[in-house]
Amino acid sequence: MTAGHPTDAARKTLPQEREELLRPVEGPLSGFRNLVGKENGEWTRGPAIIAHGVIWMVIVAFISAAIAYIRGEMEPSYTPADINRAGALMFFVLGSVASVIAVVARTQGAIIGEKQLGTAAWVLSKPASRRAFVLAKLVVNYRWLLSVTLLFPALAFYVLSVAVSGAPQPPLLFLGGFAILALGLFFYLALSLFLGTVFESRGPLAGCVFGFMVAGFMIANYAPWLTAAFPWLFFQSGFYLVTEGFIPGYGLVSIPATALWSVLFVYLALQRFKRAEL
């Protein structure tokens, strides 16, 4: 055997080694970073993010502050605490409803639309996993929806409420109430993405999410004990926390229950999309 020349066995293994080196490494989260960049681009490209920001700033922050101001003008006997109560109630009601509307408006086509257009199959033909595909949509959409629907409006409302009443909302309690709304938004986002793996058109998804919210308000009047299992009365939990300093008993149950439901919906979405035909 001449020095410096590979043997026959070595010659046969070299192409196999090159093939292994050139083959993309796939894992449970392969392609996650690239998919996150793609989802961020869809949010920041065009006027959509500005439209969302303006709409929810007006509805959640300005209307809540305006209601507090009007109530204060109509009731001269109102104290700053009374004015803050009126504003806080509107903020948590509108924030809860806005979370559901924003989730449906933005994510009803997040998975269904890509399946219909064939872009999901195209993206997954790259070195990207199905798990990364779903989780990227979850992480990016939650980040932007939380920011434009709740975070920035909450900051604006807090400042406006001080200007209207002359006294700030309790900062730590208000932060706790905001966290409750943020959990509710995550619940509806996880539900929407899960339903996106179940249905093939957007109508049933939107109907199910909206119907779930409306049904919850109706059920609260006839079977209030059921509200402890879902985030239907999160607006009350946040309101009582900010204004009274405590969370009602049903809220103490619904908060961990909603967190568990959210994790379950994410898990089901991953499992269904893993087996979906694209």
ABEGO torsion letter per residue (X at the ends): XBBGBBBAAAAAAAAAAAAAAABBBBBAABGAAAAAAAAAAAAABEAAAAAAAAAAAAAAAAAAAAAAAAAAAABAABBAAAAAAAAAAAAAAAAAAAAAAAAAAAAAAAAAAAAAAGAAAAAAABBBBAAAAAAAAAAAAAAAAAAAAAAAAAAAAAAAAAAAAGBBBBAAAAAAAAAAAAAAAAAAAAAAAAAAAABABAAAAAAAAAAAAAAAAAAAAABAAAAAABAAAAAAAAAAAAAAGBBBAAAAAAAAAAAAAAAAAAAAAAAAAAABBX
